[in-house]
């Protein structure tokens, strides 16, 4: 599972998924597919994580004129992260966002920020691969730590964020369709 940061958002950092899938296939990845146009890619490989990272970095650097941070997770890592969520995550919330740690993210900095933050009408869980952030009331969203402070953090440009619906859909795909 490859999660790209900040592609095809507001007309910026355009990445055509069909082209990217072709680039990944040429690097030897199989079963390459994507979900929606925001940089959620699936593929299979027997290579080590280190080799996969190098190949993905090569593809992105050679084909795009802008930096694309990414998170790389196996099917097992993704589903284990989902299975380890606290019970409250299943509750209804106004918004849910998952902040995945991309390659190069200083996870200690992110954890420190979460631990030192005072939350307003929100719940937060730090997992192994991501931070799970739930906002309780849409009317109070602009008062949340998430809204007021997350964009200002140095780590913000290295994380890749998915909303709760996308997170759940990716898990569904991984559980039913992908051989990763």
Secondary structure, DSSP 8 states (H G I E B T S, - for coil): -EEESS-SBTTBS---HHHHHHHHHHTT-EEEEEETTTTEEEEE--S-HHHHHHHHHHHHHHH-SS---EEE--HHHHHHHHHTS-GGGGS--SEEEEEEE-TT--HHHHHHHHHH---SSEEEEE-SSEEEEEES-GGGGGGSHHHHHGGGSGGGGGEEEEEHHHHHHHHHHHHHT---
